[in-house]
Amino acid sequence: MIYITRKEHFNAAHRLFKPEFSDEKNLEVFGKCSNPNWHGHNYELFVTVKGEVNPDTGFLINLKELSGIINRYVIDKLDHKNVNLEVDFMSGRLASTENLAIAIWEQLEAPVREAGARLHCIKLYETERNFVEYYGN
């Protein structure tokens, strides 16, 4: 078993809030991240896949193909977007980094498998100090 990681990035805005909470409760729970005028991040996304090396190519997966999958299913939908309002796969979810990492996994799992690999980990940096790792269910 070998693991390989592709790094991509995107910029997006979001707001952490629950509509059923009052403004005061949202501020108490989510702090300045509940700003009604949104805030943004320069996210870094690391997608690690695993599997066996193809003896004909020497690759687990062609990294150009993996990059294309990540861009088609994730980056194109997130980059320079408002996560709360414009990202179909985040509809109805609190736009936390944790939920975003899970949703990215869900977007990539099938296309990565179709390309001959399996997802191992989604690592999503919201800031240089805060990041999430998700390894599937």
N, C-alpha and C positions, 0 to 999 in steps of 0.2 A: 504494500500500500504506500502510495506517495501522495503528498499534499502540495498544492501550488496555489499561490495567492495573486490576485489581480487587484490593484489599487485604482480607484476612480475618485472623482470629487464632484460635488455639486453645491450650489448656493440656494438656500431656500429660507423662506420666512414661515413663522408659525406663532401660535399663541396657545399657551396651556390654560385651559379653562373648561369648566363644565357649565352648560347653560342652566342647569337646575340649581346651581349655586348662586348666591348673591355676589355682587361685585366684591363685597368685603370678605366673603368666604373664599372666593377665588384668589384674592390677594393674600389671604392668610395661608392658604394651601400651596399656591404656586409662586408667590412673591412677584418680583418684577417680570417674570416670564408670562404673567397673565395680562400684560399691558394690552389694552383694547386696540392699540394701534400697531400691534404685531412687533416682532423682532426677528432678526435673521442670524444664520450661521453659515460658515464655510465648512461644510461637512466633508469628511474623508471617509470613504467606504472601502473596506477590504473584504473581498469575497474569496474564501478559501474553499477549494474543491479537492476531492480525493478520488483515488481509484488506482488502476494499474496502468503502467506505461505500455502504449501500443508498440510492439516490436518493429512494425513497419515504419512508423514516423518518429519514434523516440519520444513522443509526447504523451502525457496524460490527456491533455486537450490543447488544441492550438490556442494560444493566448489571444490572438487576434479575434478568433471566434468567440472566446469567453468575453472579451471586451465588448464585442458587438451585442451579445446577449444582455450584458449588464446595461449597456446604453439603451437598447431598445425597450427593455422591460422596466427599467428603473430610472436611469439618469434623464432620459428624454422627458419623462413624466414629472420629475422633481426639480430639475435645474431651473433656477430663477422663477420658481412658482411659490404660491402660498399653500403650504401643506394642508391647512384646514379647509381651504376653499377650492383648490384646483386639482388635487391629486386623487384620482378615482379610487385607487386602492387604499386610501386613508379615510374614505367617507365613513362617517359614523364612529370613528375612533379618536380618542384623545391623542393629540399630536406630540406625544412624548418620544424621546429617542428610543426608549424600550419598544414602544408599539411600532415605531417606524422600522426598526431592525427586524421585528417579527414579520411585518408586512413585506419588507424587501425579500426576506427568505421565501415567503409564499409566492412572490412574483417570479423568483428565479428557480425554484426547485424543479419544476417540470422541464423548462427549456435546458437547464444544465444537464439533467438526466438524459434528455433526447440527444444531447451532444456527446454523450458517452462518459460523463463523470457524475459524481454525487456531491451535493453541497456538504461541507463540513462545518463552516463557521461564517457568520456575518459579523464583522466588527465595524461599528459605526462611531466615528469620532464626531461629537458635536462641537467640542472645543479641544484644545490641546491637553486639557486637564480632565475632560469628561468624555467617556466612551462606554459603549455597550458591546458585549459579545453575546451572540445567540447561536446555539448549536442545534436548533430544531426541537421538536416535541420531546 
